[in-house]
Amino acid sequence: MTASLPATYNKNTNSQTNDWGLLICDLNRTTTLAADVAQSVTVPTTGGCLGASTSRTNKFYYAVFGVAPAGAAVFVSNTGTAVIPTGSFASTGSEMIKPEMGRRVQGGSTLSFITHDAAGAVISVAFFPTE
């Protein structure tokens, strides 16, 4: 399911920013991916952002992704182990993470990440409760 995160329009620069107006989140996960080695993280089921209730059970979260270095090809899946695409189009549960990307994910589900980049990549995920 695709999350539609609101952008903030800046009339002075005639552009949008990726601010989204979200609180600073204390549900952050970060790891370093080695080339061709999938790693996974479980979406929290409780917790909130700073200043919000941390005992509340949440069914869904916005997962906001960050990847370094910029331009690293990292793939994410919430239907199984993330896979790197082959030389032809195929149906897959994996999606390449794009800059400033977020997805709505279910609490308790597992997200899997993989990169084929020889240098590896750092991936961070911030989970923002939605309900």
N, CA, C and O of each residue as an XYZ file, in Angstrom:
524
protein
N       0.842     -1.161      0.000
C       0.000      0.000      0.000
C       0.894      1.232      0.000
O       1.827      1.333      0.796
N       0.608      2.146     -0.878
C       1.405      3.354     -1.008
C       0.888      4.424     -0.061
O      -0.313      4.689     -0.003
N       1.800      5.033      0.677
C       1.432      6.128      1.563
C       1.593      7.434      0.819
O       2.555      7.619      0.073
N       0.668      8.326      1.017
C       0.760      9.640      0.416
C       1.124     10.627      1.507
O       0.257     11.089      2.249
N       2.396     10.947      1.604
C       2.857     11.876      2.623
C       2.776     13.296      2.085
O       3.283     13.577      0.999
N       2.142     14.197      2.834
C       1.962     15.552      2.328
C       3.274     16.324      2.250
O       4.092     16.286      3.169
N       3.452     17.006      1.165
C       4.618     17.883      1.019
C       4.208     19.292      1.417
O       3.027     19.635      1.380
N       5.169     20.091      1.792
C       4.923     21.480      2.153
C       5.372     22.359      0.989
O       6.505     22.241      0.523
N       4.495     23.232      0.522
C       4.816     24.094     -0.598
C       5.436     25.383     -0.079
O       4.895     26.014      0.829
N       6.561     25.773     -0.651
C       7.257     27.001     -0.274
C       7.045     28.022     -1.381
O       7.641     27.913     -2.453
N       6.191     29.021     -1.123
C       5.880     29.999     -2.165
C       7.072     30.901     -2.503
O       7.113     31.488     -3.585
N       8.047     31.017     -1.581
C       9.212     31.860     -1.837
C      10.178     31.239     -2.849
O      10.820     31.952     -3.620
N      10.276     29.911     -2.840
C      11.195     29.240     -3.776
C      10.443     28.502     -4.876
O      11.054     27.878     -5.743
N       9.089     28.576     -4.837
C       8.265     27.908     -5.829
C       8.601     26.413     -5.904
O       8.738     25.848     -6.989
N       8.728     25.794     -4.740
C       9.071     24.372     -4.709
C       8.437     23.704     -3.493
O       7.914     24.366     -2.596
N       8.498     22.393     -3.490
C       8.003     21.628     -2.361
C       9.184     21.112     -1.551
O      10.272     20.891     -2.083
N       8.951     20.924     -0.256
C       9.965     20.315      0.589
C       9.431     18.988      1.110
O       8.231     18.725      1.029
N      10.318     18.150      1.644
C       9.908     16.861      2.181
C       9.675     16.923      3.683
O       9.842     15.919      4.375
N       9.296     18.072      4.192
C       9.101     18.294      5.617
C       7.995     17.430      6.187
O       8.168     16.859      7.264
N       6.886     17.313      5.519
C       5.708     16.531      5.883
C       5.090     16.925      7.207
O       4.009     16.434      7.532
N       5.726     17.796      7.994
C       5.158     18.248      9.249
C       5.087     17.181     10.326
O       4.273     17.303     11.241
N       5.907     16.139     10.255
C       5.877     15.052     11.229
C       6.704     15.401     12.461
O       7.700     16.118     12.366
N       6.282     14.887     13.627
C       7.060     15.055     14.851
C       8.385     14.314     14.733
O       8.513     13.392     13.928
N       9.375     14.715     15.535
C      10.611     13.939     15.591
C      10.260     12.571     16.154
O       9.541     12.463     17.147
N      10.764     11.550     15.526
C      10.371     10.185     15.859
C      11.437      9.498     16.710
O      12.634      9.643     16.459
N      10.991      8.749     17.718
C      11.935      7.964     18.508
C      11.846      6.483     18.166
O      12.372      5.645     18.899
N      11.195      6.159     17.073
C      11.103      4.772     16.598
C      11.939      4.649     15.328
O      11.405      4.398     14.247
N      13.238      4.824     15.463
C      14.161      4.789     14.331
C      14.974      3.503     14.362
O      15.373      3.034     15.428
N      15.215      2.941     13.193
C      16.066      1.755     13.069
C      17.079      2.034     11.964
O      16.719      2.565     10.913
N      18.341      1.680     12.192
C      19.406      1.914     11.216
C      20.327      0.715     11.170
O      20.612      0.110     12.204
N      20.800      0.360      9.970
C      21.775     -0.713      9.815
C      22.618     -0.454      8.580
O      22.268      0.363      7.729
N      23.729     -1.161      8.496
C      24.573     -1.128      7.311
C      24.358     -2.423      6.553
O      24.517     -3.509      7.110
N      23.997     -2.311      5.292
C      23.788     -3.485      4.441
C      25.083     -3.830      3.720
O      25.726     -2.957      3.137
N      25.460     -5.087      3.758
C      26.559     -5.582      2.921
C      25.956     -5.973      1.575
O      24.770     -6.295      1.501
N      26.743     -5.949      0.534
C      26.249     -6.300     -0.804
C      25.666     -7.705     -0.807
O      26.285     -8.648     -0.313
N      24.475     -7.834     -1.366
C      23.792     -9.110     -1.593
C      23.404     -9.865     -0.326
O      23.173    -11.073     -0.382
N      23.326     -9.183      0.811
C      22.918     -9.818      2.069
C      21.670     -9.097      2.579
O      21.735     -7.933      2.973
N      20.537     -9.797      2.568
C      19.286     -9.189      3.031
C      19.272     -9.085      4.554
O      19.756     -9.974      5.254
N      18.711     -7.989      5.054
C      18.499     -7.802      6.485
C      17.063     -7.349      6.687
O      16.475     -6.720      5.807
N      16.500     -7.669      7.847
C      15.105     -7.310      8.081
C      14.923     -6.610      9.421
O      15.776     -6.685     10.306
N      13.791     -5.929      9.545
C      13.399     -5.230     10.767
C      11.893     -5.419     10.936
O      11.140     -5.423      9.962
N      11.471     -5.575     12.182
C      10.049     -5.719     12.483
C       9.448     -4.347     12.781
O       9.999     -3.567     13.558
N       8.320     -4.070     12.155
C       7.609     -2.812     12.382
C       7.059     -2.840     13.811
O       6.461     -3.838     14.215
N       7.248     -1.768     14.581
C       6.748     -1.761     15.956
C       5.230     -1.903     16.008
O       4.540     -1.665     15.017
N       4.723     -2.289     17.161
C       3.274     -2.342     17.373
C       2.837     -1.357     18.442
O       1.648     -1.066     18.571
N       3.786     -0.842     19.207
C       3.469      0.185     20.198
C       4.530      1.272     20.114
O       5.632      1.050     19.612
N       4.184      2.422     20.603
C       5.136      3.526     20.614
C       4.649      4.660     19.755
O       3.750      4.507     18.929
N       5.263      5.797     19.970
C       4.865      6.971     19.227
C       6.042      7.876     18.978
O       7.197      7.472     19.114
N       5.746      9.078     18.620
C       6.777     10.077     18.392
C       6.943     10.894     19.658
O       6.096     10.853     20.550
N       8.018     11.622     19.730
C       8.289     12.420     20.928
C       7.099     13.314     21.243
O       6.578     14.012     20.373
N       6.691     13.280     22.468
C       5.546     14.073     22.888
C       4.222     13.355     22.744
O       3.193     13.876     23.171
N       4.222     12.155     22.145
C       2.989     11.388     21.973
C       3.012     10.185     22.911
O       4.059      9.838     23.459
N       1.879      9.565     23.090
C       1.783      8.402     23.967
C       2.656      7.267     23.443
O       2.627      6.954     22.253
N       3.432      6.652     24.336
C       4.280      5.531     23.930
C       3.666      4.196     24.301
O       4.239      3.151     23.992
N       2.503      4.205     24.962
C       1.880      2.942     25.353
C       0.743      2.547     24.422
O       0.184      1.459     24.558
N       0.404      3.392     23.503
C      -0.682      3.135     22.577
C      -0.315      2.045     21.582
O       0.809      2.021     21.080
N      -1.246      1.145     21.290
C      -1.022      0.131     20.266
C      -1.409      0.724     18.917
O      -2.482      1.309     18.772
N      -0.529      0.569     17.931
C      -0.756      1.146     16.602
C      -0.860      0.046     15.565
O      -0.017     -0.850     15.517
N      -1.883      0.110     14.740
C      -2.051     -0.878     13.681
C      -1.177     -0.559     12.477
O      -0.666     -1.466     11.821
N      -1.004      0.726     12.185
C      -0.255      1.126     11.002
C       0.732      2.243     11.322
O       0.531      3.039     12.239
N       1.806      2.274     10.535
C       2.837      3.300     10.648
C       3.204      3.789      9.250
O       3.073      3.054      8.271
N       3.664      5.036      9.167
C       4.386      5.475      7.980
C       5.834      5.093      8.211
O       6.427      5.498      9.210
N       6.410      4.326      7.308
C       7.838      4.003      7.339
C       8.508      4.954      6.365
O       8.259      4.900      5.160
N       9.361      5.827      6.890
C      10.061      6.804      6.057
C      11.511      6.346      5.955
O      12.194      6.194      6.967
N      11.979      6.124      4.714
C      13.282      5.518      4.461
C      14.349      6.557      4.150
O      14.073      7.587      3.534
N      15.566      6.272      4.585
C      16.735      7.056      4.229
C      17.833      6.101      3.788
O      18.019      5.047      4.397
N      18.562      6.456      2.737
C      19.626      5.604      2.197
C      20.874      6.444      1.980
O      20.806      7.563      1.471
N      22.018      5.888      2.375
C      23.308      6.526      2.106
C      24.279      5.452      1.628
O      24.243      4.339      2.153
N      25.125      5.727      0.681
C      25.260      7.020      0.021
C      24.088      7.283     -0.921
O      23.408      6.355     -1.358
N      23.863      8.553     -1.225
C      22.800      8.915     -2.162
C      23.032      8.177     -3.474
O      24.154      8.124     -3.978
N      21.994      7.624     -4.007
C      22.102      6.897     -5.268
C      22.326      5.405     -5.111
O      22.315      4.679     -6.104
N      22.530      4.926     -3.886
C      22.680      3.481     -3.678
C      21.357      2.802     -4.011
O      20.292      3.292     -3.637
N      21.427      1.687     -4.707
C      20.225      0.941     -5.087
C      19.874     -0.028     -3.957
O      20.501     -1.078     -3.812
N      18.871      0.333     -3.163
C      18.404     -0.510     -2.067
C      16.963     -0.881     -2.358
O      16.162     -0.039     -2.762
N      16.639     -2.158     -2.148
C      15.298     -2.669     -2.395
C      14.669     -3.077     -1.070
O      15.360     -3.566     -0.176
N      13.350     -2.877     -0.938
C      12.610     -3.214      0.269
C      11.433     -4.106     -0.108
O      10.852     -3.966     -1.184
N      11.092     -5.018      0.787
C       9.925     -5.873      0.605
C       9.228     -6.045      1.939
O       9.878     -6.160      2.977
N       7.904     -6.061      1.910
C       7.162     -6.402      3.121
C       6.367     -7.681      2.928
O       5.466     -7.982      3.710
N       6.701     -8.437      1.881
C       6.014     -9.701      1.609
C       6.951    -10.897      1.709
O       6.549    -12.020      1.404
N       8.174    -10.680      2.124
C       9.171    -11.750      2.219
C      10.553    -11.145      2.153
O      10.734     -9.955      2.413
N      11.528    -11.963      1.805
C      12.899    -11.480      1.705
C      13.058    -10.623      0.452
O      12.661    -11.035     -0.639
N      13.633     -9.442      0.605
C      13.873     -8.545     -0.532
C      14.824     -9.216     -1.517
O      15.751     -9.921     -1.120
N      14.583     -8.988     -2.798
C      15.431     -9.572     -3.841
C      15.926     -8.476     -4.764
O      15.303     -7.424     -4.911
N      17.067     -8.755     -5.383
C      17.654     -7.856     -6.370
C      17.134     -8.287     -7.733
O      17.160     -9.478     -8.042
N      16.666     -7.364     -8.552
C      16.112     -7.752     -9.849
C      17.162     -8.369    -10.767
O      18.356     -8.082    -10.682
N      16.661     -9.225    -11.641
C      17.529     -9.844    -12.640
C      17.435     -9.054    -13.934
O      16.959     -7.919    -13.925
N      17.872     -9.619    -15.027
C      17.928     -8.903    -16.300
C      16.612     -8.750    -17.033
O      16.593     -8.194    -18.131
N      15.494     -9.227    -16.461
C      14.215     -9.082    -17.151
C      13.125     -8.719    -16.148
O      13.283     -8.909    -14.942
N      12.012     -8.190    -16.670
C      10.907     -7.828    -15.797
C      10.295     -9.086    -15.201
O      10.115    -10.091    -15.888
N       9.981     -9.017    -13.918
C       9.346    -10.141    -13.242
C       8.479     -9.590    -12.114
O       8.728     -8.503    -11.592
N       7.477    -10.348    -11.758
C       6.643     -9.980    -10.623
C       7.432    -10.239     -9.347
O       7.939    -11.340     -9.132
N       7.531     -9.221     -8.508
C       8.312     -9.348     -7.279
C       7.668     -8.520     -6.185
O       6.945     -7.565     -6.468
N       7.921     -8.876     -4.956
C       7.420     -8.104     -3.830
C       8.388     -7.022     -3.401
O       8.148     -6.338     -2.406
N       9.489     -6.854     -4.140
C      10.505     -5.873     -3.787
C      10.338     -4.589     -4.592
O       9.926     -4.608     -5.752
N      10.667     -3.486     -3.950
C      10.565     -2.174     -4.586
C      11.839     -1.391     -4.287
O      12.329     -1.412     -3.158
N      12.381     -0.699     -5.293
C      13.569      0.112     -5.063
C      13.190      1.352     -4.264
O      12.200      2.018     -4.567
N      13.984      1.654     -3.243
C      13.740      2.840     -2.423
C      14.191      4.067     -3.196
O      15.326      4.153     -3.664
N      13.271      5.010     -3.315
C      13.550      6.261     -4.006
C      13.806      7.354     -2.963
O      13.395      7.208     -1.812
N      14.470      8.435     -3.343
C      14.705      9.515     -2.379
C      13.401     10.011     -1.765
O      12.391     10.156     -2.455
N      13.435     10.266     -0.469
C      12.292     10.823      0.250
C      11.053      9.948      0.132
O       9.949     10.453     -0.072
N      11.234      8.632      0.258
C      10.127      7.697      0.085
C       9.573      7.251      1.423
O      10.321      7.047      2.379
N       8.273      7.102      1.487
C       7.605      6.561      2.658
C       6.521      5.598      2.220
O       5.963      5.724      1.130
N       6.228      4.633      3.083
C       5.160      3.675      2.812
C       4.374      3.446      4.090
O       4.932      3.510      5.185
N       3.096      3.182      3.959
C       2.255      2.820      5.104
C       2.415      1.320      5.308
O       2.202      0.536      4.383
N       2.791      0.924      6.519
C       3.045     -0.488      6.809
C       2.279     -0.891      8.064
O       1.963     -0.054      8.910
N       1.993     -2.166      8.168
C       1.242     -2.678      9.303
C       2.173     -3.001     10.465
O       3.239     -3.587     10.271
N       1.763     -2.613     11.685
C       2.532     -2.934     12.871
C       2.710     -4.440     13.004
O       1.771     -5.200     12.770
N       3.906     -4.873     13.378
C       4.198     -6.292     13.536
C       4.674     -6.975     12.269
O       5.163     -8.104     12.326
N       4.542     -6.310     11.119
C       5.021     -6.916      9.865
C       6.541     -6.770      9.781
O       7.150     -6.037     10.560
N       7.132     -7.467      8.838
C       8.582     -7.454      8.677
C       8.949     -6.792      7.359
O       8.367     -7.098      6.318
N       9.921     -5.880      7.408
C      10.467     -5.254      6.210
C      11.850     -5.841      5.963
O      12.662     -5.937      6.884
N      12.117     -6.231      4.729
C      13.408     -6.795      4.355
C      14.087     -5.846      3.376
O      13.429     -5.262      2.515
N      15.415     -5.689      3.508
C      16.189     -4.766      2.676
C      17.386     -5.495      2.074
O      17.951     -6.395      2.695
N      17.772     -5.096      0.852
C      18.958     -5.658      0.208
C      19.530     -4.646     -0.779
O      18.800     -3.830     -1.341
N      20.839     -4.707     -0.982
C      21.505     -3.901     -2.004
C      22.475     -4.792     -2.766
O      22.978     -5.780     -2.231
N      22.728     -4.441     -3.998
C      23.724     -5.151     -4.805
C      25.005     -4.318     -4.921
O      26.005     -4.782     -5.468
N      24.968     -3.094     -4.406
C      26.123     -2.202     -4.495
C      27.309     -2.802     -3.737
O      27.173     -3.187     -2.575
N      28.453     -2.882     -4.384
C      29.646     -3.492     -3.786
C      30.061     -2.786     -2.497
O      30.571     -3.434     -1.583
N      29.856     -1.482     -2.407
C      30.237     -0.728     -1.217
C      29.221     -0.863     -0.089
O      29.459     -0.381      1.018
N      28.086     -1.518     -0.361
C      27.034     -1.621      0.641
C      26.259     -0.327      0.743
O      26.406      0.560     -0.098
N      25.438     -0.216      1.766
C      24.634      0.995      1.963
C      24.173      1.046      3.410
O      24.041      0.020      4.076
N      23.933      2.256      3.877
C      23.324      2.456      5.194
C      21.855      2.745      4.944
O      21.513      3.578      4.105
N      20.979      2.049      5.679
C      19.542      2.258      5.554
C      18.997      2.672      6.911
O      19.354      2.088      7.934
N      18.137      3.674      6.919
C      17.445      4.047      8.152
C      15.948      4.058      7.873
O      15.507      4.377      6.769
N      15.178      3.705      8.894
C      13.733      3.709      8.788
C      13.191      4.388     10.043
O      13.531      3.999     11.160
N      12.359      5.389      9.858
C      11.656      6.049     10.973
C      10.189      5.657     10.865
O       9.576      5.790      9.806
N       9.638      5.174     11.964
C       8.240      4.709     11.980
C       7.368      5.742     12.691
O       7.580      6.034     13.868
N       6.387      6.293     11.974
C       5.458      7.279     12.501
C       4.079      6.656     12.595
O       3.540      6.236     11.570
N       3.471      6.575     13.798
C       2.145      5.969     13.915
C       1.098      6.748     13.136
O       1.105      7.979     13.118
N       0.192      6.009     12.489
C      -0.871      6.661     11.709
C      -2.230      6.469     12.324
O      -3.131      7.260     12.047
N      -2.426      5.448     13.153
C      -3.712      5.246     13.833
C      -3.551      4.316     14.985
O      -4.523      4.022     15.681
